[in-house]
Amino acid sequence: MEEGDRPGAAADLHQTAAYDYTLPPGRVALHPASPRHSALLLDATGASCCDRRVMDLPSLLRGEDVVVVNDVRVTPVRVALTRVSTGGQVEGFMLGVGGEGLWQEDAGAPWIALLRSGGRLAAGEVLAHASGVRFRLDARDAEGVSRLFPVETLHDPLRWLDQNAALPLPPYIERERARSGAPALSDADLRDYQTWFASRPGAVAAPTASLHFDEVLVAAMAERGIRIHPLTLWVGMGTFRPVSADDLRRHTMHAERYEIPASTIEAIAAAKRSGGRVLAVGTTVVRALEASALGSNVAGMPTVGAGSTDLFITPGFPFRVVDLMLTNFHLPRSTLLAMVSAFAGYERVRQAYAHALAGTYRFFSYGDAMLLGRA
């Protein structure tokens, strides 16, 4: 999507290649900005791109605006396992219990996982963890998602993961590897990959736009009378799964669970009545709000409560709720890049990425931010 990679004028925006770009070496952020609010902010809401800092965000908002964040907490889900039959190492990336994004306290429910091993795994194999817990591999689907059943009873899966698993940093954030092959994380990593708002466990990746918020920025928002309200979307494969199809219409989104409290709905309604705007902090917030609004009886409003969505937002999607989006710079050929292009307009986002690539902006989860307005 940078100038040199621009597709032709007749490019089909449903083609995955339309969202490709070349990222120069060294532009992937390996650590967040310190302090967090000092990250660069590309303001793409006006006629031309403007270079700012995240700390400038309160001055770009009005008192009647409302900011919505995802308060999910990342759960350690990366588990080192051993094949009982051969002693070979297996890395497990746990996605839920009883289904993706679910963490049922049900001893009979299957664990859903992505498994990586040096050899082919077969149904019926037993995989052991150093804690003494063992899992039996039941089945593996065409996308590589496996079902595992604990041999021993595990009543509290989230607690077990907190005690025995590692935080799932994205693979492009390079770290030294432990003997098990998993990234060796520092105390700083454990702190940095959680947002200021993190409170509800169960996500397998962070809502990265919120990583820019800290005590200083939150206080500056409050001083200007700008309200911050939460929702929860349990980030799973629907957010981070790469696109393998050439045509976005052939990509299957995995469903993710969300929950929107009444106080957030009321704040959005009040902002709409007063002429304020809804700023979604991150693509997960956009997805939850817009998915909820699709099934709402009130035009342009999400509804209170829980839901699940496999909504894939691509150009042509009619946005109903969100007016502004704060987001990071996303991977090429990703569903997230397609979403922001749908929101702000393909050409606008292409120009913003070209501006960022020509400058010093850092990319991906720990990278800098961009502020977009709805096209």
N, C-alpha and C positions, 0 to 999 in steps of 0.2 A: 504493500500500500504506500510505500514511499514513492517519490517522484519517478525514480528509475524503474520501479516495478509496477507502474500504473497499467491496469488492463485497458483494452480498447474502449472507446466510447459506448460500444454496443455490448459490453460485458454483462453477462447474466449474474446478478448479485446473489443468485442461489448456488453459484459455482464456488466451491471451496477455494479455488485458486484466486478468486477476487479478494481474499483476505490474507494473502501471502505478502510478506515483506522480508527484507534482509536485515538482520540485526548484527551490527559490527561486533567483533570480539570485545569483551570487557564491559559490555553495557548491561549485563545482568547483575542486579544488586545482590550481593552476598550477605549484606547486613542492612538493617534499617537505618535511616537517618537518625542522628542523635543530636539534640532531642528529636522526638518523632515529628513535632510540628514544624521542624526546620526543612522538611522535604520540599523539593520543588513542586510547584503547582502550575500546570499549563492551563490558563483560563481560555477556553475556546467558546465562550458564550457570546462574544461580540463579533464584529465584522472581521477582525483579525486576531490571531493568537497573541496572547500576552503572557509573559513570564512573571510568575509570582512565587510566593511561598505558601505552604499550607496554612501558616499562621495568618495569612491574609483572608482566609475564608470567611470569618465573621463579618468583615467589612464588605463582603460581596453579597451578603444576605440582609434581609429586612426583618424587623421584629415580628411581623405577621407570618413569616415563613416557618415551616416546621421541618426538622431534620429527623430522618428515620434511620436507625442503625440496626444491625443484626447482633443480638447479644449472645450468640452461641459460643460455647467454649470448645476448643479442640481437645479431643480425647486422645491419649496415646493409643495408637492402634497398630503400630509396626511391631511384630512379634517374631522372635528368632525361634524356629522349630527344628527338630531333627527327625529324619526318617528312621523309624525303629528298625526297619528291615535292612537298611544299608549304612546308617550313620551319616548319610548325606544331609547337608544343610538346606533348609527351606525358609524363605522369608515370607511371612504372612502379613497381609494388609487387611485388617478386619473392617468390614463395612457395616456390620449390624448383627443382631441376633433375632431370628424370626423373619428377617427381610432386610433389605438395604435401608439404612437410616433408622431402623428399629433396634431398641436395646431391651428386649423383653427379659424380665427376671423369671424365665421359664426354663427349667433344667432340661426339658425335652425339645426345645426349639433349636433349629440348626443355626450355626454361625455362618454368615455369608462373608466370603473372603476372596481376595486376589492372592494367589500363591506363585512364588518364583523359586525355581529349583534348578539344579544343574542337570537333572534327568527327568524323564517323563514320569509323572505321578499317576498311579492307578487307583481306581475306586476300591475302597476297602483298606487302603494303607492307613497305618497309624502314625501320627506325627506327635512327637513329645516335646514338651516345654521344660526348661530347667526347674520350674517350680514343682514338677511332678504331674502337672495336668497333661492329659493326652487327648488328641482329637482324631476321630476316624473320618477319612475322606469319603464322602457319600457320592458326589457327582460333580462334574465340571461342565459348564455350558460352552457354547461356541465362542463366547466373548471372553472366556477364561475365568469366569466367576464361579467359585467353588462353594459347595455346601459341606460344612464340617459339623460332626456331632461330638460333643465332649464325652469322653469315656467316663470321666468322673463328673459328679454333679457340681455345676457352677451356678449358684443362685443369684449372684450379683455381678454380671459381666463387666459393668463399668468400673466397679471397684477393683476387680481382678486386673483389668487393663491398666488402671492407674498404678498398680503395684508392679506390673510385670512387662509392660510394653513401652515402646519409645514413641516420642512425638513424631508425626509424619511430615517432616519438612519436605517440600517439593524436591524432586531429583536434580533440578538445575541449580539449587542452592548447594554448592559443593562443600563437603565436609570430609575430614579424614574418616576412614572406615575402621570399625572395630573388627576383632577377629571373626565375629559372626557374619561380617559383610555389611552390617547395618551402619548408617552414619553415626559417628561418635559425637553426641551433642553436648554442648556446654550448658552451664547454668544460664548464660545469656540467651542461648537458643530457646530454652524452656520458657524464659520470660518474654522474649521478643516476639514469639509466634502466637501469643495470645493478645487479643485486643483489650483496650481499656474497659470495654463493656462486657467482657466475657463472663458469663454466669451459668449458662445452661449447657451441660456437657452433652457430648454425642456427635459432634462434627468430626469429620476426618480431614478437613482442611480449614484454614482460617478464612474469614471474610475480609480479604486483605485491604480493602479501602479503609476499613476502620482502624487498621494498624497505625494510621497517621494521627490518631487522636490520643491525647494525653491530658494530664490534669490542667496544664496551662491553656490548651486550646478549648477544653470543655468550660473552664472558668471564663474565658473570653467570650464564648457563645452566650453564657448566662448573663454576662454584663450587658450585652446588647439585647437581652430579652428574647433570644432565640431558643426555642424549646427543642430538646432532643428526646425522642421517644423510641422505644425498642419494639422489635418483633423478633421472632426466632425462625430461622430456616436452617435445618440440620444439613450442613454442606456434605454432599456425597459425590458419587460418580457423575451425577447429572451436571455438576459444575466443572469438574476437572477432566472428564473423559475426552481424549482427543478425537478429532474427526478423521475417519479413515476413508469415507466416501468422497467421490469427486463432486457430488451434488448434495448440498445440505439437506435437501428433501429426503434423502435416503439415510440420514443420520437419525438414530434412535436415542432420544434423551431418557436417561434413567430418572425415575421419579424421586423427588425429595420432599420431605415433610416440612410443614411450616405451621406457625401459630401466631396470630395477631391479637394482642390484647385490646380490650374495649377502650382503654385510655389512648391508645395510638390511633384508633379509628376516630375517636372524638376529636383529637388534635388535628387530624387531617381534615375532617369536616369543618372545623372552626377556621382553619387556614383557607380553605376553599371559599367559605362565606365571606371572609374579610379581604379577599383578593390576594392572599398569600400564596406561596409556592411550596410544593413538596420536594425536598431534596432527599433523594435516596442515596445513602452511603453504600455504594457497591452494587454489583450486579445481582447478588443474592436478594437484596432488599427489593430491587426492581422486579425480580421474578416473582417473589411472594406477593407483593402488592398488586401487580398486574394480573397474576393468575387468580387471586381472590376476587378481583373486580370483574373478571370474565363471568363468574357465576353469581354476581350480586344482583339483587333486585333494585338497587339504587344506582342509577347511571353514574359512572365515574367514581364509584366508591367501593373499596374493598369491604369485606365483612368480618365481623368478630369471630374468632375461633380458629380451629385447627383444620388443616387440609393437606393434600398431597398433590404435587404438580409435576407433570412431565412436559410443561410448556417450553417450546423452543422458539425464542423470539428472533425473527429474521426480518430483513427489510420488507415493508408493507404492513407490519403489525400495527394495529391502532392502539396507541398508548392512551390510557384513560386516567391514570392517577399521577404519575411522576412527571414533574416539570423540569427538575435539575438532577444530574447524576454526578457524584464524585466517584471516580474509578481509577484504577491503576492502568498501566500499559500492558496489554495482554499478549499472549503467545500468538504467533502467526497461525492462520488457518484454524482458529479456535471458535467454539460456539460463543464465547464471550466477546470476541472481536466482532462477530456478526451481530450480536445484541446491541453493542454500543453504536454500530453503524446504522442499525434500524432506528435507534433512539435519536441520534443527532444528525443523521444523514450521511450517506457513504462518502460523498466528496468532502464534507466537513471533517470527518474523522481521518480520511486519507491525508488531508492537509495538516491536521494536528500531528499525526504520526511523522510526517515528513519534517515538520518543525522540531519535534522532539529528537528525531534522529540526527538532525543537523546541529543540535545543541548538545547539552551535557546531561540530558535526562537519563535516569536509570530505569530499567524495565523489570516487570514481573512483580512477584509477591512483596518483596522488600523494596521495590522501586518507588519512583515518584508518582505524582497524582495528576489527574486531568479533571477539569470541571466542564461539563457539557450541558447544554440546554436542549430541550426537545425541539426537533425540527418541526 
